[in-house]
Amino acid sequence: MDFATVLQLLDSTLRLSTPLLLACLAGLFSERAGIFDIGLEGKMLASAFFSAAVAAATGSALLGLAAGMFASMALAALHGLASITFRGNQLISGVAINFLASGLTALIGQNWFKLGGRTPALSGDARFLPIDFYFSETLSSIPFIGPIYSELLSGHTLMVYVALAAVPATWWILFRTRFGLQLRAVGENPEAVDTAGLSVTALRYQATLICGLLCGLAGAYLATGMAAGFIRDMTAGKGFIALAALIFAKWRPGYALLACLLFGLLEAVAIRFQNIDVVGVGTVPVQFMQALPYILTVVILAGFIGKAIPPRAGGEPYAKERA
């Protein structure tokens, strides 16, 4: 494998891992506050549809992004209402959101655009276009360093850089701010937080809405950055892979970046090397290569992460004791 191929693989890895990373950080905020969220997939899907639909109607990717974030945060608020206010089962609420988003996006898309649930193809300002760094063309001729700068680091859309910047921002918020300390305490010992005079309900709602915001960014990137429009069920399990990456990372932002880059690399390899010939085996079917990221996700979770301990109060509704 030559240097150019490696560079293309790494470039694809960055693009493919971006929605996983944003969704993984979304789940990190939510689960650190004690709210398990299986509905990452549904929120991403709703955001992808409404961002593409609004971008197609207005010709503005930024308006599409705002619409996608609003849709995702609305579903996050619904999840909060069911699991925090009404103290329902958090897993059932998340699964219901996934079904709701899958059905509504297909139904509304068909009703609005009559394209089988798809949105019109996006172009121009309706999409997030690649950002070229300064002197990328000039430096591209420099051996080794030039291609890394001009092809690997430069030329991505805004959301890729936002996702990478969100990792240190998440670490700083969770581990260096009072809000982050309160959020982590809610996920470990909500009774102590309540005793200190803080609102467990308010903190968990804030975490849930932050989760919705980040899922909104992930979904909008899928439809207006990585692709040129929405197609039915385009998230294709990315929300669940993000959850797997979150467990693999043991609820830590830095490890979450590494886990999502690993899963992005597996997907990039599966896309790049299809119908390859293996000595002694023959041609590997394309279906196997497409399933490879999911197979390896299960293998990694089953055998390589050791014991992953979630927040102690995770998944448990909190009811304030009355004297």
VOPAGU-2260 file (C-alpha; in pm, 1 decimal, decimal comma):
REM VOPAGU-2260
SITE   aa  ch    i         X         Y         Z
SITE  MET   A    0       0,0       0,0       0,0
SITE  ASP   A    1     158,0     327,0    -112,0
SITE  PHE   A    2     158,5     661,4      69,9
SITE  ALA   A    3    -115,6     809,7    -150,0
SITE  THR   A    4    -351,6     522,1     -66,4
SITE  VAL   A    5    -280,7     555,1     305,2
SITE  LEU   A    6    -348,0     927,2     281,5
SITE  GLN   A    7    -680,1     866,4     106,1
SITE  LEU   A    8    -778,7     613,6     372,2
SITE  LEU   A    9    -698,7     856,9     652,6
SITE  ASP   A   10    -886,0    1134,7     472,9
SITE  SER   A   11   -1192,9     911,4     445,1
SITE  THR   A   12   -1149,4     811,1     808,9
SITE  LEU   A   13   -1180,4    1172,7     922,3
SITE  ARG   A   14   -1495,2    1228,0     717,0
SITE  LEU   A   15   -1661,5     900,4     814,0
SITE  SER   A   16   -1578,7     929,5    1184,6
SITE  THR   A   17   -1721,0    1283,4    1218,4
SITE  PRO   A   18   -2089,7    1187,1    1266,7
SITE  LEU   A   19   -1982,9     902,6    1496,4
SITE  LEU   A   20   -1772,7    1138,4    1706,8
SITE  LEU   A   21   -2044,5    1401,5    1741,9
SITE  ALA   A   22   -2304,2    1137,5    1834,5
SITE  CYS   A   23   -2060,8     970,6    2074,5
SITE  LEU   A   24   -1996,4    1301,0    2254,9
SITE  ALA   A   25   -2372,6    1356,3    2262,9
SITE  GLY   A   26   -2421,4    1024,5    2438,5
SITE  LEU   A   27   -2129,9    1107,9    2668,7
SITE  PHE   A   28   -2304,9    1418,0    2803,6
SITE  SER   A   29   -2635,3    1237,4    2843,1
SITE  GLU   A   30   -2503,1     923,5    3007,9
SITE  ARG   A   31   -2262,9    1109,6    3236,2
SITE  ALA   A   32   -2576,5    1275,2    3376,7
SITE  GLY   A   33   -2745,6     939,4    3427,6
SITE  ILE   A   34   -2970,2     937,3    3118,5
SITE  PHE   A   35   -2909,2     643,4    2888,1
SITE  ASP   A   36   -2998,5     738,6    2532,7
SITE  ILE   A   37   -3058,3     467,2    2275,1
SITE  GLY   A   38   -3226,5     734,3    2062,5
SITE  LEU   A   39   -2906,2     884,3    1917,9
SITE  GLU   A   40   -2990,1     719,8    1586,7
SITE  GLY   A   41   -3339,0     872,9    1572,6
SITE  LYS   A   42   -3218,9    1222,2    1659,7
SITE  MET   A   43   -2948,0    1206,0    1394,4
SITE  LEU   A   44   -3201,5    1086,0    1137,6
SITE  ALA   A   45   -3450,4    1363,4    1217,6
SITE  SER   A   46   -3174,1    1622,1    1198,5
SITE  ALA   A   47   -3049,2    1484,9     866,2
SITE  PHE   A   48   -3397,7    1507,4     714,1
SITE  PHE   A   49   -3494,9    1852,7     835,6
SITE  SER   A   50   -3153,6    2003,2     763,5
SITE  ALA   A   51   -3166,5    1873,2     405,3
SITE  ALA   A   52   -3532,0    1972,6     361,2
SITE  VAL   A   53   -3480,2    2329,0     483,1
SITE  ALA   A   54   -3152,9    2363,8     293,2
SITE  ALA   A   55   -3329,7    2250,0     -25,0
SITE  ALA   A   56   -3614,0    2496,8      31,4
SITE  THR   A   57   -3401,8    2797,9     128,7
SITE  GLY   A   58   -3071,5    2730,4     -44,1
SITE  SER   A   59   -2888,4    2787,5     285,0
SITE  ALA   A   60   -2688,9    2516,6     459,9
SITE  LEU   A   61   -2678,7    2725,2     778,8
SITE  LEU   A   62   -3058,7    2745,8     793,7
SITE  GLY   A   63   -3067,4    2372,2     731,0
SITE  LEU   A   64   -2824,1    2320,2    1017,2
SITE  ALA   A   65   -3042,5    2529,2    1249,6
SITE  ALA   A   66   -3351,7    2329,9    1149,2
SITE  GLY   A   67   -3171,7    1998,8    1202,8
SITE  MET   A   68   -3049,7    2103,0    1546,6
SITE  PHE   A   69   -3399,7    2218,2    1641,7
SITE  ALA   A   70   -3552,4    1885,5    1532,1
SITE  SER   A   71   -3293,6    1685,5    1722,7
SITE  MET   A   72   -3331,2    1894,8    2038,1
SITE  ALA   A   73   -3710,6    1859,5    2016,8
SITE  LEU   A   74   -3672,8    1480,1    2023,3
SITE  ALA   A   75   -3420,7    1514,9    2304,8
SITE  ALA   A   76   -3674,2    1718,0    2503,2
SITE  LEU   A   77   -3933,0    1447,3    2434,5
SITE  HIS   A   78   -3690,6    1185,6    2566,3
SITE  GLY   A   79   -3630,6    1402,3    2872,0
SITE  LEU   A   80   -4003,2    1441,0    2930,4
SITE  ALA   A   81   -4055,7    1065,5    2918,6
SITE  SER   A   82   -3750,8     959,5    3120,1
SITE  ILE   A   83   -3695,5    1251,1    3360,4
SITE  THR   A   84   -4033,0    1410,9    3425,5
SITE  PHE   A   85   -4248,4    1099,0    3395,7
SITE  ARG   A   86   -3964,8     868,0    3511,2
SITE  GLY   A   87   -4029,5     618,2    3232,3
SITE  ASN   A   88   -3793,2     349,7    3110,6
SITE  GLN   A   89   -3507,8     527,7    2934,5
SITE  LEU   A   90   -3429,9     243,5    2694,1
SITE  ILE   A   91   -3790,4     211,7    2578,2
SITE  SER   A   92   -3812,7     588,9    2530,6
SITE  GLY   A   93   -3497,3     586,9    2315,9
SITE  VAL   A   94   -3618,8     297,5    2101,6
SITE  ALA   A   95   -3952,9     474,4    2053,8
SITE  ILE   A   96   -3770,4     786,7    1932,8
SITE  ASN   A   97   -3579,4     576,8    1678,1
SITE  PHE   A   98   -3903,3     430,8    1539,4
SITE  LEU   A   99   -4072,1     771,5    1543,4
SITE  ALA   A  100   -3790,3     939,5    1352,6
SITE  SER   A  101   -3765,5     659,7    1096,6
SITE  GLY   A  102   -4137,0     667,3    1020,9
SITE  LEU   A  103   -4187,1    1044,1    1029,0
SITE  THR   A  104   -3892,3    1130,3     804,9
SITE  ALA   A  105   -4008,8     884,2     539,3
SITE  LEU   A  106   -4372,0     996,5     562,4
SITE  ILE   A  107   -4304,8    1370,8     565,3
SITE  GLY   A  108   -4038,7    1338,8     296,4
SITE  GLN   A  109   -4277,6    1160,5      62,4
SITE  ASN   A  110   -4552,6    1410,0     136,8
SITE  TRP   A  111   -4333,3    1715,4      79,1
SITE  PHE   A  112   -4109,6    1612,1    -210,1
SITE  LYS   A  113   -4275,3    1304,6    -370,4
SITE  LEU   A  114   -3934,1    1142,7    -415,5
SITE  GLY   A  115   -3983,6     822,3    -219,3
SITE  GLY   A  116   -3880,5     979,6     109,8
SITE  ARG   A  117   -3574,4    1153,5     -32,7
SITE  THR   A  118   -3509,7    1526,2     -53,3
SITE  PRO   A  119   -3395,2    1702,5    -370,4
SITE  ALA   A  120   -3021,2    1695,9    -436,7
SITE  LEU   A  121   -2836,6    1982,9    -270,4
SITE  SER   A  122   -2580,5    2200,2    -441,2
SITE  GLY   A  123   -2404,5    2532,6    -397,0
SITE  ASP   A  124   -2478,3    2718,9     -74,9
SITE  ALA   A  125   -2730,2    2452,7      27,0
SITE  ARG   A  126   -2434,4    2230,8     120,4
SITE  PHE   A  127   -2135,7    2278,2     347,9
SITE  LEU   A  128   -1844,1    2303,4     108,4
SITE  PRO   A  129   -1483,6    2198,7     178,0
SITE  ILE   A  130   -1259,9    2453,9     347,9
SITE  ASP   A  131    -911,6    2486,6     198,1
SITE  PHE   A  132    -637,3    2601,4     432,0
SITE  TYR   A  133    -406,9    2886,2     340,6
SITE  PHE   A  134    -119,0    2786,9     109,3
SITE  SER   A  135    -256,6    2434,4      67,5
SITE  GLU   A  136    -187,7    2436,4    -307,1
SITE  THR   A  137     155,4    2593,8    -262,6
SITE  LEU   A  138     267,6    2346,9       2,8
SITE  SER   A  139     123,1    2040,1    -170,3
SITE  SER   A  140     445,5    1987,3    -367,3
SITE  ILE   A  141     655,9    1943,8     -51,6
SITE  PRO   A  142     725,7    1571,7      -1,8
SITE  PHE   A  143     537,0    1396,2     277,2
SITE  ILE   A  144     441,0    1707,5     477,2
SITE  GLY   A  145     275,4    1886,3     183,5
SITE  PRO   A  146      19,1    1614,7     100,5
SITE  ILE   A  147     -63,4    1569,3     470,0
SITE  TYR   A  148    -136,2    1940,1     503,5
SITE  SER   A  149    -315,5    1994,8     172,5
SITE  GLU   A  150    -503,9    1664,5     138,8
SITE  LEU   A  151    -547,9    1520,8     488,6
SITE  LEU   A  152    -583,9    1827,0     711,7
SITE  SER   A  153    -724,4    2069,3     455,1
SITE  GLY   A  154   -1029,6    2028,4     235,8
SITE  HIS   A  155   -1289,0    1914,4     488,1
SITE  THR   A  156   -1622,6    2073,9     566,3
SITE  LEU   A  157   -1686,2    2288,9     872,6
SITE  MET   A  158   -1845,4    2005,6    1072,8
SITE  VAL   A  159   -1528,3    1794,5    1061,9
SITE  TYR   A  160   -1332,5    2067,8    1237,6
SITE  VAL   A  161   -1620,0    2135,9    1477,2
SITE  ALA   A  162   -1625,9    1767,9    1575,1
SITE  LEU   A  163   -1250,9    1762,8    1640,5
SITE  ALA   A  164   -1272,1    2084,6    1843,8
SITE  ALA   A  165   -1565,2    1941,3    2041,3
SITE  VAL   A  166   -1340,3    1676,0    2198,3
SITE  PRO   A  167   -1119,9    1911,0    2406,5
SITE  ALA   A  168   -1423,7    2133,9    2465,9
SITE  THR   A  169   -1615,4    1837,9    2608,8
SITE  TRP   A  170   -1321,0    1740,5    2829,2
SITE  TRP   A  171   -1290,0    2097,0    2960,1
SITE  ILE   A  172   -1663,5    2131,0    3029,0
SITE  LEU   A  173   -1693,8    1797,0    3206,9
SITE  PHE   A  174   -1369,7    1799,4    3406,6
SITE  ARG   A  175   -1273,8    2164,3    3451,0
SITE  THR   A  176   -1601,0    2349,0    3512,0
SITE  ARG   A  177   -1849,8    2356,6    3797,9
SITE  PHE   A  178   -2127,6    2263,1    3556,6
SITE  GLY   A  179   -1934,5    1954,7    3449,6
SITE  LEU   A  180   -1875,3    1851,5    3808,4
SITE  GLN   A  181   -2246,4    1885,9    3882,3
SITE  LEU   A  182   -2333,0    1689,6    3568,7
SITE  ARG   A  183   -2103,6    1401,3    3661,4
SITE  ALA   A  184   -2231,2    1404,7    4018,0
SITE  VAL   A  185   -2590,0    1371,0    3893,5
SITE  GLY   A  186   -2490,3    1056,6    3708,3
SITE  GLU   A  187   -2313,3     908,1    4008,6
SITE  ASN   A  188   -2512,4    1022,2    4310,7
SITE  PRO   A  189   -2823,4    1231,8    4240,1
SITE  GLU   A  190   -2927,1    1219,8    4608,5
SITE  ALA   A  191   -2611,2    1408,6    4706,2
SITE  VAL   A  192   -2674,8    1667,0    4434,3
SITE  ASP   A  193   -3029,8    1712,9    4558,8
SITE  THR   A  194   -2907,6    1747,5    4917,0
SITE  ALA   A  195   -2667,5    2021,3    4803,2
SITE  GLY   A  196   -2966,8    2223,3    4684,0
SITE  LEU   A  197   -2923,0    2166,7    4312,0
SITE  SER   A  198   -3198,8    2054,8    4078,6
SITE  VAL   A  199   -3139,1    1702,5    3949,2
SITE  THR   A  200   -3418,4    1748,3    3696,6
SITE  ALA   A  201   -3272,6    2072,1    3555,9
SITE  LEU   A  202   -2921,2    1928,3    3523,9
SITE  ARG   A  203   -3044,7    1615,5    3348,8
SITE  TYR   A  204   -3257,1    1819,2    3109,7
SITE  GLN   A  205   -2954,9    2035,0    3025,9
SITE  ALA   A  206   -2746,7    1726,2    2952,5
SITE  THR   A  207   -3026,2    1582,9    2737,6
SITE  LEU   A  208   -3054,5    1904,2    2535,7
SITE  ILE   A  209   -2677,3    1918,1    2484,0
SITE  CYS   A  210   -2705,3    1561,0    2358,5
SITE  GLY   A  211   -2974,8    1675,2    2115,5
SITE  LEU   A  212   -2762,2    1965,0    1994,8
SITE  LEU   A  213   -2462,9    1743,7    1916,3
SITE  CYS   A  214   -2681,7    1483,1    1747,6
SITE  GLY   A  215   -2825,6    1767,7    1542,5
SITE  LEU   A  216   -2476,4    1859,5    1423,4
SITE  ALA   A  217   -2407,2    1495,2    1336,9
SITE  GLY   A  218   -2727,5    1451,6    1138,0
SITE  ALA   A  219   -2688,3    1780,8     953,6
SITE  TYR   A  220   -2336,0    1681,4     854,8
SITE  LEU   A  221   -2461,4    1354,6     709,7
SITE  ALA   A  222   -2714,2    1525,0     481,6
SITE  THR   A  223   -2552,2    1859,8     398,9
SITE  GLY   A  224   -2181,0    1790,4     439,2
SITE  MET   A  225   -2093,2    1429,7     366,5
SITE  ALA   A  226   -2385,0    1371,1     128,6
SITE  ALA   A  227   -2589,6    1601,0     -94,6
SITE  GLY   A  228   -2934,3    1541,2      47,8
SITE  PHE   A  229   -3139,0    1303,1     258,6
SITE  ILE   A  230   -3224,9     944,2     176,4
SITE  ARG   A  231   -3442,1     716,3     385,8
SITE  ASP   A  232   -3268,2     571,0     695,0
SITE  MET   A  233   -2938,2     724,7     586,3
SITE  THR   A  234   -2790,2     701,0     935,9
SITE  ALA   A  235   -2762,0     322,7     877,8
SITE  GLY   A  236   -2686,5     232,4    1238,9
SITE  LYS   A  237   -2433,3     508,8    1305,4
SITE  GLY   A  238   -2611,4     602,6    1627,5
SITE  PHE   A  239   -2565,1     248,6    1758,3
SITE  ILE   A  240   -2199,8     241,0    1651,6
SITE  ALA   A  241   -2155,7     571,2    1839,2
SITE  LEU   A  242   -2300,6     403,1    2147,8
SITE  ALA   A  243   -2055,7     116,3    2100,4
SITE  ALA   A  244   -1771,3     367,6    2069,3
SITE  LEU   A  245   -1889,3     535,3    2389,7
SITE  ILE   A  246   -1870,6     205,7    2579,9
SITE  PHE   A  247   -1536,6     126,7    2414,6
SITE  ALA   A  248   -1410,1     470,0    2529,0
SITE  LYS   A  249   -1540,1     410,0    2883,9
SITE  TRP   A  250   -1719,5     744,8    2883,9
SITE  ARG   A  251   -1404,6     955,4    2832,2
SITE  PRO   A  252   -1376,9    1222,1    2558,3
SITE  GLY   A  253   -1019,2    1146,9    2451,4
SITE  TYR   A  254   -1081,4     776,6    2421,1
SITE  ALA   A  255   -1405,7     855,2    2237,5
SITE  LEU   A  256   -1203,2    1029,4    1965,3
SITE  LEU   A  257    -974,9     728,2    1926,3
SITE  ALA   A  258   -1267,9     484,5    1923,3
SITE  CYS   A  259   -1457,6     680,9    1658,3
SITE  LEU   A  260   -1145,8     715,3    1442,6
SITE  LEU   A  261   -1101,3     338,1    1467,2
SITE  PHE   A  262   -1459,5     270,3    1358,5
SITE  GLY   A  263   -1426,6     533,0    1084,7
SITE  LEU   A  264   -1110,9     359,9     961,1
SITE  LEU   A  265   -1288,8      23,1     951,6
SITE  GLU   A  266   -1566,0     176,3     741,9
SITE  ALA   A  267   -1314,4     346,5     512,7
SITE  VAL   A  268   -1133,1      16,2     457,9
SITE  ALA   A  269   -1464,5    -157,0     384,4
SITE  ILE   A  270   -1552,3     104,8     123,5
SITE  ARG   A  271   -1205,9     121,0     -31,3
SITE  PHE   A  272   -1132,6    -250,7     -59,4
SITE  GLN   A  273   -1434,5    -422,0    -211,4
SITE  ASN   A  274   -1416,9    -748,0    -406,3
SITE  ILE   A  275   -1053,6    -795,3    -307,1
SITE  ASP   A  276    -866,4   -1118,2    -380,3
SITE  VAL   A  277    -716,0   -1305,6     -85,0
SITE  VAL   A  278    -454,7   -1573,1    -152,5
SITE  GLY   A  279    -596,4   -1916,2     -75,7
SITE  VAL   A  280    -947,1   -1779,6     -24,4
SITE  GLY   A  281   -1044,4   -1615,1    -349,7
SITE  THR   A  282   -1253,4   -1302,1    -396,9
SITE  VAL   A  283   -1399,8   -1164,5     -75,9
SITE  PRO   A  284   -1769,2   -1080,4    -135,0
SITE  VAL   A  285   -1860,8    -712,1    -124,8
SITE  GLN   A  286   -2133,7    -792,7     127,9
SITE  PHE   A  287   -1870,1    -916,1     372,9
SITE  MET   A  288   -1668,1    -596,6     334,3
SITE  GLN   A  289   -1980,8    -388,6     393,0
SITE  ALA   A  290   -2058,0    -585,9     708,7
SITE  LEU   A  291   -1696,0    -576,8     830,0
SITE  PRO   A  292   -1724,4    -257,0    1042,2
SITE  TYR   A  293   -2024,9    -398,5    1227,5
SITE  ILE   A  294   -1861,2    -739,5    1276,7
SITE  LEU   A  295   -1543,5    -585,5    1413,9
SITE  THR   A  296   -1748,0    -355,3    1637,4
SITE  VAL   A  297   -1902,0    -660,0    1805,5
SITE  VAL   A  298   -1563,3    -834,6    1828,6
SITE  ILE   A  299   -1396,4    -528,8    1982,8
SITE  LEU   A  300   -1674,1    -477,9    2236,4
SITE  ALA   A  301   -1683,0    -846,1    2325,2
SITE  GLY   A  302   -1313,8    -906,7    2372,3
SITE  PHE   A  303   -1092,6    -601,4    2389,2
SITE  ILE   A  304   -1233,7    -328,4    2613,8
SITE  GLY   A  305   -1225,8    -505,6    2948,7
SITE  LYS   A  306   -1474,4    -403,6    3211,6
SITE  ALA   A  307   -1658,1     -80,5    3127,1
SITE  ILE   A  308   -1836,4      66,0    3428,2
SITE  PRO   A  309   -2111,6     316,7    3343,4
SITE  PRO   A  310   -2218,4     598,9    3577,9
SITE  ARG   A  311   -2370,8     441,7    3889,3
SITE  ALA   A  312   -2706,3     618,2    3861,4
SITE  GLY   A  313   -2730,6     565,3    3486,2
SITE  GLY   A  314   -3069,8     452,0    3365,0
SITE  GLU   A  315   -3232,9     506,9    3702,4
SITE  PRO   A  316   -3510,3     770,4    3727,8
SITE  TYR   A  317   -3476,8     998,9    4027,5
SITE  ALA   A  318   -3766,9    1083,6    4251,7
SITE  LYS   A  319   -3709,3    1343,6    4520,1
SITE  GLU   A  320   -3788,8    1214,6    4864,1
SITE  ARG   A  321   -4048,6    1412,4    5052,3
SITE  ALA   A  322   -4027,6    1459,5    5427,9
